Amino acid sequence: MSTGAKSAQNLRQRRQTDLLGWFEHRQRDLPWRRTRDPWAVLVSELMLQQTQVARVLPRFEEFLGRWPTPSACAAAPLGDIVTAWAGLGYNRRAVNLHRCAVEVTDHHDGELPTDLTGLLSLPGIGPYTARAVLAFAHEADVGVLDTNAARVLARWAGHPLRPREAQDEADAAVPTGQGWAWNQAMLDLGATTCRARTPTCEDCPVAVDCTWHAAGHPSPDPAIGSAGVSGGQSRFDGSDRQGRGRLVDALRSGPVAESDVAQLAGWPDDPERAARVAATLVADGLATVDVGGTLHLPS
């Protein structure tokens, strides 16, 4: 082994030891960490995408109490799943979860695939979610690259990472046989310590081996623009997303007449915009429209 390769290996091993030791004492107690059921893990991951943990906590066990398996979810009307998703935002995730449950029930005997290719073939399942199911349900040694883990990796490297580079770094960082603990530790580190705007490096167990920290936090932050790191969301107030959310919330209470769409979307003086946004709900499977133009939750 060359000197450079040995140095890189020693660096990786130090990070592994220090981060896992920190996680053992600092890990967050979250209900989805107490299960290895692939369906429960999938539900938690879809709920957590771009949604704060505090909002997911009361909804996770409630959802699984009603639909504990893919088959139970698939048998429920999609409208019931969308209604149960209230407060979690990004309602298309509810549609994706239901479609995934139907696919698993119809073509996989009600069990989620246990390999990356099979998981990626499911509706609404992308690279992050597929690897999360492998790591957190099956304890596989794969790198889970969400925005928190990707931020940590970019700062460790000291420069933005390209997509393939970021995933390769995430996979290489996993200690053999520690896929579950390592990935949870990376998520916790990014969420609680190596934060986007206010990193608390004095509390970081691996700050001594972080290139960006050692350089004195030069600007720009290497996490900005790095693969897997969220670039921030567009303004919500006044956006089409806000109008969509208002309409879905209204639909949870009952059908919405065509004449009420603009008012309920929040644009009483812009019916054309409201109609356009309502059409996107239909296109995305979040609503159906009858011959009279009334919107309904899907059955």
Secondary structure, 3 states (H helix, E strand, C coil): CCHHHHHHHHHHHHHHHHHHHHHHHHCCCCHHHHCCCHHHHHHHHHHHCCCCHHHHHHHHHHHHHHCCCHHHHHHCCHHHHHHHCCCCCCCHHHHHHHHHHHHHHHHCCCCCCCCHHHHHCCCCCCHHHHHHHHHHHHCCCCCCCCHHHHHHHHHHHCCCCCHHHHHHHHHHHCCCCCHHHHHHHHHHHHHHCCCCCCCCHHHCCCHHHCHHHHCCCCCCCCCCCCCCCCCCCCCCCCCHHHHHHHHHHHHCCCCECHHHHHHHHCCCCCHHHHHHHHHHHHHCCCCEECCCCCEECCC
